[in-house]
Amino acid sequence: MNLKHYSYFTSNDFKDYEFYSEGPKGRIKKVVLFTRVLGESTFYNLAFGDIDPDTGLLDDTVVTDNDDRDLVLATVANTINTFCDRYGNHFIYAEGSTPARTRLYQISISALWEQISLDFDVYGFNDGEWRNFQKNVNYEAFFVKRK
């Protein structure tokens, strides 16, 4: 996947990533965290959000509106590639902190589908089942796995 994205920094274990969103609201620190799902050896949760400047903690509910959504989401996608380069082609689970945010992820996956589908198998969860991702279907969560 060759999408324009922000440069990012990674922790020594390649599970934590940091980058900065640049836009009208200023320079905002973002993080992506990969955490193994308990009891599963090949499943990881992807957490993503802003760093709260007061607490230093990840906030996945804030709406930044820094006019760089596509660049930010492309950066998150690139961290998945870097993570998989290090750990192999595990399943990565992603779900928005709200239904609206999950819908935003779905819209972004659909918009970039031609590029994403070259490198990743994508599954969406709806009606109690995991299915191959299809455009124009509403999902509650996603799994991706690099091919």
N, C-alpha and C positions, 0 to 999 in steps of 0.2 A: 504494500500500500504506500503510495507516494503522495501524501497530502501535505500541503503547507501547514506547518504547526509551529508553536513556540518551542524554543530550546527549553530543556528541563534538566534538572539535577536528580540523581538517584542516590539512595542510601547504599551502603556497602553490600547489603543483602539483596538489593534490587526489588524490594517490596514496597518502598516508599518513594514517591516522586514529588518534586516541587517545581512549579513554574510560576510566571507572573503574567497576568492578564494586563494588557495595556489598552487604554481607551479613555473616553471622556470623563470617566469616574476615577481616573488615576491608575496607579500601578497596584494591582491586587494579587496577593499571594494565594495560589491555589495548590491543593495537594491531591494526590491519588494514592490510595493505600490498598494493597493486596493482602488479604488475610485468609489463611487456610480455613475452610469450613470444618468445624470439629467433627472428628470421626471419618473424614473423607480425605483420601490422599491425593485426589486429582481435581478437587473443586476448591476454587478460591472466590471470595467475595471482593468486588471492586467497590471501594468507597471513594467518593469524590466530592470536593467542596472547597470553600474558601477557608482560610485560616482567620479565626476571629482575632483581631489585633489586641484585644484586651485579655483574652484567656489563653491564646496560643493553640486553641483546639480547633479541630475541623468542624465547620458548620455546613451541613448539607441542605439547609433550608433557606439560606439567604439567596435573594435574587439580585445578582450583580448588575445586570443591564449595562455592560461596558462596551456594547456594540461589536463584540468579537466572538459571538457564540460559536460559529462554525470553526474558527481557529482554535478555540478552547476545546471543543469536542474532538477535533482532529488530533490535538495534543494528547488527550486522554486515550484515543485509539492507538496512538504511537507508543504510549507507555505499555499497552497490552503487548505489542510486538516486542518491546525490550524485555518485558517480564518473561514472555515465552522463549526468547532467545536464551535466557538464563535457566529457566525451570522446565522447559518443555511445553508441549501443547496441552495444557490443562484446560478444564472448563472454567470460564470466568463468568460469575453471576453478577448481574447488574439490575438494579431496580431504582427508580427515582424515589426521592423522599416524599413525594406527593404524586397523585395520579397525573397531574399536569406535567410534572417533570418527567415522568415515565413516558408520557405522550411525546414530549420534546425529544427524548432519546430515540423513540420510534421514528419520528419525522426525520431526524438526522440520519439514522440508519438507512431509511428509504431513499433519502436524497443522495447518499453516497453508495448506494447498493452495488452499482457496477464495480466499484473499486473494492469495497469490503468483501463482496462475495468471491473475489479472486483468491483471497488469503484466508478467509474465515468461514466456518459453518456457523450460522446464527439460528438460534431457536427462540421462539416466543412462547410465553405461558398465557393461555386463556381457556376459559371453560374447564378448568381443572386438569388441563393436559399441556404437555410440551409438544410443540410442532415446529416444523421447519418455518423459518421466518418468511412471511409474504407481505408485500406492500398492501396497504389499505385494510389491514386487519389490526384491531386494537389488542394490545398485549398488556399484561400486568407486570411482567418481568422478562429478562432475557438471559440466555447463556450464549457465550461465544466460545469457539474452539478453533485455534489456528489449524489449517489443513496440513 
